[in-house]
Amino acid sequence: MAMSPFADDDDDGLMNEINMTPLVDVMLVLLIVFMVTIPVMRHAVKIDLPHASSQKEETKPAQVNVSVQANGTILWDEQVVSEAGLREKIALAAQASPQPELHLNADRKVAYENVAKVMSAAQAGGLTKIGFVTQPESH
């Protein structure tokens, strides 16, 4: 008795036909997918869009430097101003378009109350952009 799988010439165990059921199932699923997606791809709303240039507009707002010295003196662009003068200048700056940025320089030894007064005046005057200027640490 030969134990070789090819020794037997009987093909009773092999199927001579291809099972078409999985192929038909896959084709029907693909047909349904295409039937659903094609109308969605063709549906579009016609809109007359405006034209714009791709150039980036560089309009940087002006900046105002306000400094508070250690003794409480307030400087507006390196010119000494009183608290009333500061409020007037802030009100004028707030009306400009685009609104300038307020860069606040405060001495290390200044009382926080003086810095808070300047911030309060800026908020009351209508300036919305306030930046704190610091000096980086040297290592």
Sine and cosine of phi, psi and omega as CSV:
sin_phi,cos_phi,sin_psi,cos_psi,sin_omega,cos_omega
0.00,0.00,0.82,-0.57,-0.02,-1.00
-1.00,0.00,0.67,-0.74,-0.03,-1.00
-0.99,-0.16,0.27,0.96,-0.02,-1.00
-0.99,0.13,0.67,-0.74,0.00,-1.00
-0.94,0.33,-0.31,0.95,-0.03,-1.00
-1.00,-0.06,-0.09,1.00,-0.05,-1.00
-0.95,0.31,-0.47,0.88,-0.02,-1.00
-1.00,0.07,0.80,-0.60,-0.02,-1.00
-1.00,-0.04,0.00,1.00,0.02,-1.00
-0.97,0.22,0.78,-0.62,0.01,-1.00
-0.97,-0.26,0.54,0.84,-0.03,-1.00
-0.91,0.42,-0.51,0.86,-0.06,-1.00
-0.99,0.14,-0.34,0.94,-0.05,-1.00
-1.00,-0.02,0.54,-0.84,0.04,-1.00
-0.99,-0.17,0.72,-0.70,0.01,-1.00
-1.00,-0.09,-0.03,1.00,-0.05,-1.00
-0.91,-0.43,0.49,-0.87,0.07,-1.00
-1.00,-0.10,0.70,-0.71,0.02,-1.00
-0.98,0.21,0.91,-0.41,-0.09,-1.00
-1.00,0.03,-0.20,0.98,-0.08,-1.00
-0.87,0.49,-0.74,0.67,0.03,-1.00
-0.90,0.44,-0.57,0.82,0.02,-1.00
-0.91,0.41,-0.68,0.74,0.01,-1.00
-0.92,0.39,-0.63,0.78,0.03,-1.00
-0.88,0.48,-0.71,0.70,0.00,-1.00
-0.90,0.43,-0.67,0.75,-0.01,-1.00
-0.91,0.42,-0.63,0.77,0.03,-1.00
-0.92,0.40,-0.65,0.76,0.05,-1.00
-0.89,0.45,-0.70,0.71,0.03,-1.00
-0.89,0.45,-0.62,0.78,0.04,-1.00
-0.88,0.47,-0.69,0.72,0.02,-1.00
-0.90,0.43,-0.67,0.74,0.01,-1.00
-0.87,0.49,-0.72,0.70,0.01,-1.00
-0.92,0.40,-0.61,0.80,0.02,-1.00
-0.91,0.41,-0.51,0.86,0.00,-1.00
-0.99,0.15,-0.64,0.77,-0.13,-0.99
-0.99,0.12,-0.49,0.87,-0.05,-1.00
-0.90,0.43,-0.71,0.70,0.05,-1.00
-0.89,0.45,-0.55,0.84,0.02,-1.00
-0.92,0.40,-0.62,0.78,-0.02,-1.00
-0.95,0.33,-0.52,0.86,-0.03,-1.00
-0.99,0.10,-0.35,0.94,-0.02,-1.00
-0.97,0.23,0.86,-0.51,0.01,-1.00
-0.55,-0.83,0.52,-0.85,0.05,-1.00
-0.99,-0.14,0.78,-0.63,0.01,-1.00
-1.00,0.09,0.87,-0.50,0.00,-1.00
-0.76,-0.66,0.72,-0.70,0.08,-1.00
-1.00,0.05,0.99,-0.14,-0.09,-1.00
-0.99,0.15,0.54,-0.84,0.05,-1.00
-0.96,0.29,0.38,-0.92,0.01,-1.00
-0.98,-0.18,0.62,-0.79,0.03,-1.00
-0.61,-0.79,0.47,-0.88,0.03,-1.00
-0.99,0.11,0.41,-0.91,-0.01,-1.00
-1.00,-0.02,0.09,1.00,0.03,-1.00
-0.96,0.27,0.75,-0.66,0.02,-1.00
-0.98,0.18,0.78,-0.63,-0.03,-1.00
-1.00,0.08,0.86,-0.51,-0.04,-1.00
-0.98,-0.21,0.98,0.17,0.10,-0.99
-0.93,-0.36,1.00,-0.05,0.02,-1.00
-0.99,0.14,0.74,-0.67,0.03,-1.00
-0.93,0.36,0.46,-0.89,0.03,-1.00
-0.91,0.42,0.33,-0.94,0.05,-1.00
-0.82,-0.58,0.57,-0.82,0.01,-1.00
-0.89,-0.46,0.79,-0.61,0.03,-1.00
-0.99,-0.13,0.87,-0.49,0.07,-1.00
-0.91,-0.43,0.82,-0.58,-0.02,-1.00
-0.89,-0.46,0.62,-0.79,0.09,-1.00
-0.87,-0.48,0.89,-0.45,-0.03,-1.00
-0.99,0.11,0.18,-0.98,-0.07,-1.00
-0.87,0.49,-0.53,0.85,-0.01,-1.00
-1.00,0.08,0.02,1.00,0.05,-1.00
0.99,-0.14,0.00,1.00,0.02,-1.00
-0.93,0.36,0.69,-0.72,-0.01,-1.00
-0.96,-0.28,0.75,-0.66,0.02,-1.00
-0.90,-0.44,0.77,-0.64,0.08,-1.00
-0.95,-0.30,0.94,-0.35,-0.09,-1.00
0.74,0.67,0.76,0.65,0.07,-1.00
0.92,0.40,0.37,0.93,0.10,-1.00
-0.85,-0.53,0.75,-0.67,-0.05,-1.00
-0.92,0.39,0.74,-0.67,0.05,-1.00
-0.72,-0.70,0.44,-0.90,0.09,-1.00
-1.00,0.09,0.07,-1.00,0.01,-1.00
-0.91,0.42,-0.62,0.79,0.03,-1.00
-0.92,0.39,-0.65,0.76,0.04,-1.00
-0.91,0.42,-0.58,0.81,0.04,-1.00
-0.89,0.45,-0.69,0.72,0.00,-1.00
-0.89,0.45,-0.64,0.77,0.03,-1.00
-0.90,0.44,-0.71,0.70,-0.01,-1.00
-0.91,0.41,-0.60,0.80,0.03,-1.00
-0.92,0.40,-0.67,0.74,0.01,-1.00
-0.89,0.45,-0.64,0.77,0.05,-1.00
-0.91,0.42,-0.68,0.73,-0.02,-1.00
-0.92,0.39,-0.55,0.84,-0.03,-1.00
-0.93,0.36,-0.39,0.92,-0.01,-1.00
-0.99,0.13,-0.25,0.97,-0.03,-1.00
-0.93,0.36,0.45,-0.89,0.05,-1.00
-0.78,-0.63,0.86,-0.51,-0.07,1.00
-0.95,0.32,0.44,-0.90,-0.05,-1.00
-0.92,0.39,0.72,-0.69,-0.03,-1.00
-0.96,0.29,0.34,-0.94,0.08,-1.00
-1.00,-0.02,0.68,-0.74,0.03,-1.00
-0.99,-0.12,0.90,-0.43,0.05,-1.00
-0.99,-0.17,0.90,-0.43,-0.11,-0.99
-0.98,-0.19,0.90,-0.44,0.08,-1.00
-0.97,-0.25,0.84,-0.54,0.02,-1.00
-0.83,-0.56,0.71,-0.71,0.05,-1.00
-0.90,0.43,0.47,-0.88,-0.02,-1.00
-0.88,0.47,-0.55,0.84,-0.12,-0.99
-0.99,-0.10,0.04,1.00,-0.02,-1.00
-0.95,0.32,0.56,-0.83,0.05,-1.00
-0.94,0.35,0.63,-0.78,-0.03,-1.00
-0.87,0.50,-0.49,0.87,-0.01,-1.00
-0.86,0.52,-0.63,0.78,0.01,-1.00
-0.92,0.38,-0.64,0.77,0.04,-1.00
-0.92,0.39,-0.65,0.76,0.01,-1.00
-0.90,0.43,-0.57,0.82,0.03,-1.00
-0.90,0.44,-0.68,0.73,0.01,-1.00
-0.90,0.43,-0.68,0.73,0.02,-1.00
-0.90,0.44,-0.64,0.76,0.02,-1.00
-0.91,0.41,-0.65,0.76,0.03,-1.00
-0.90,0.43,-0.63,0.78,0.01,-1.00
-0.91,0.42,-0.68,0.74,0.00,-1.00
-0.92,0.38,-0.68,0.73,0.00,-1.00
-0.91,0.40,-0.54,0.84,0.00,-1.00
-0.98,0.22,-0.28,0.96,0.06,-1.00
0.96,-0.28,0.09,1.00,0.07,-1.00
-0.98,0.20,0.76,-0.65,-0.07,-1.00
-0.95,-0.30,-0.29,0.96,-0.05,-1.00
-0.94,-0.33,0.95,-0.31,0.01,-1.00
-0.83,-0.55,0.77,-0.64,0.04,-1.00
-0.85,-0.53,0.61,-0.79,0.03,-1.00
-0.99,-0.15,0.80,-0.60,-0.01,-1.00
-0.99,-0.10,0.79,-0.61,0.03,-1.00
-0.79,-0.61,0.19,-0.98,0.04,-1.00
-0.93,-0.36,0.76,-0.65,-0.04,-1.00
-0.92,0.38,0.50,-0.86,0.04,-1.00
-0.94,0.33,0.63,-0.78,0.08,-1.00
-0.98,-0.18,0.74,-0.67,-0.05,-1.00
-0.99,-0.17,0.00,0.00,0.00,0.00
